[in-house]
Amino acid sequence: MANKFDVIVVGGGTSGLVAAKTAAENGLKVALLERKTHPAKIQRSCAQMFLMNMDSFYEEHMYFSKEREKWVFPVNNFTVNYSGNYREFYACHFISPNATDRIEIGDYELNASGNGTPAVVFDKGALLNGLYEEGQKAGVTYYLERNVIDVRKTAAGVEIMTSDGERLVGTFCIAADGINSRLAKITGLNKERLFINTRKAISHYVTGVEFERSEAIFLGISYDAGGLGPVPFCFLPSVYRDDEYWFFVSGDAQFEFLTKRSNFKSWFPRLEITHTRASVVNNWSPAREPFKDNVVFVGDSCWFSEAENSGALLSGHKAAHAVSEALHRGMPNRDGVMSYINWWKQNWLATHDYRDFLCYPLFNRMFTEDEYNYLHNIVTQKLPWTINPFKLYSRLMTGLQPHLERVKQERPQLAQKIARFRPEQVLQLIKPAARMGFPNV
């Protein structure tokens, strides 16, 4: 006999937990299925950043209230409790292969002084545990260590089957099962989407690091003439220890090269790895809408790449309210959740072009090591502060624009490379770049 609920949430990550908690607080009977032993157990790579209000993201201007211990979403008028640790950082720096020159987004000194807007990394496990406990208090029924093997549309809504042979029936399902969403595959949502690529990477948490102005996010590329070619990486302060950093690379060989043989080796005088995580991500173009056969998709499940923690919280909260409204009004169908569908289309699909996200990693792989050092050296002005991944390429071009005439005179071939790059053609560049050995594009 099936267990019956108003809504079944699949996935106990950021979007799923906030959706389940919100729906239960609205009086709904809610079940949440999660394949891990506990939702707060972090297993995959995550930078654990919260995108702040220095820039609009999903048409929101979220911020962290340290005094009230809340993530605040003023445009959408809700807050999320967070009492865990956090660590500020003050800029986003594109770092050159010489490990010295950098293109700076954000005023590091201003933001570090307390007069600007610092960004933060936070403890995602603490956030998830808090949402889990709030969901428990609100009455959410948790089914842990469960894998969903099938989802079916029924006359009354949705039926979910688990690997344990359980059958759950709900009027709605909220799919919050992440970037590699099984529900998007089972329901056929992916049939209308363009598969772009698969990215594999590891992230090491490291200590024994020394370099100036280290409280920033660093996006860089080094070059290995011995066979690896361009080696991109991301480097970011860790929330777990004041002397620890999060180091994201595409593989073990790349990590060994960066820390022991590249120009960045001086950053790691007493290197120690405290722990390691990994990720495999399948990137698809966004779905046309976040709904299929009474399954409402949130967070990464129907989006391109990752929605970031702020996007996950936003969409989970909005979807839960839409489902609650639909059931209250007696509209248990697509029409009942149109408020969420329209919000998602307007604030996600129409606001952020996923091709913009791809521009930065592809654009930077066009250059030789010498060209890359040259470009970082000539851009000396600080650029407007953002960590919005959809705006990294445009920020980079903002920095280069005043210097393009100089580039034409001093490096005409480099100027032609820049001029030939067209963001609207970025999808055609993906497969050739992958064949050239760039696993992260």
Buried (B, 14 or more C-beta within 10 A) or exposed (E): EEBBBBBBBBBBBBBBBBBBBBBBBBEBBBBBBBBBEBBBEBEBBBBBBBBBBBBBBBBBBBBBEEEEBBBBBEBBEBBBBBEBEBBBBBBBBBBBBBBEBBBBBBBBEBBBEEEBBBBBBBBBBBBBBBBBBBBBEBBBBBBEEBEBEEBEBEEEBBBBBBEEEBBBBBBBBBBBBBBBBBBBEBBEBBEEBEEBBEBEBBBBBBBBBEBEBEBBBBBBBBBBEEEBBBBBBBBBBBBBEEBBBBBBBBBEBBBEBBBEEBBBBEBBEEBEEBEBBEBEBBBBBBBEBBBBBBBBBBBBBBBBBBBBBBBBBBBBBBBBBBBBBBBEEEEBBBEBBBBBBEBBBEBBBEEBBBBBBBBBBBBBBBBBBEBBBBBBBBBEEBBBBBBBBBBBBBBBBBBBEEBBEEBBEEBEEBBEBBEEBEBEEBBEBBEEBBEEEBBBB
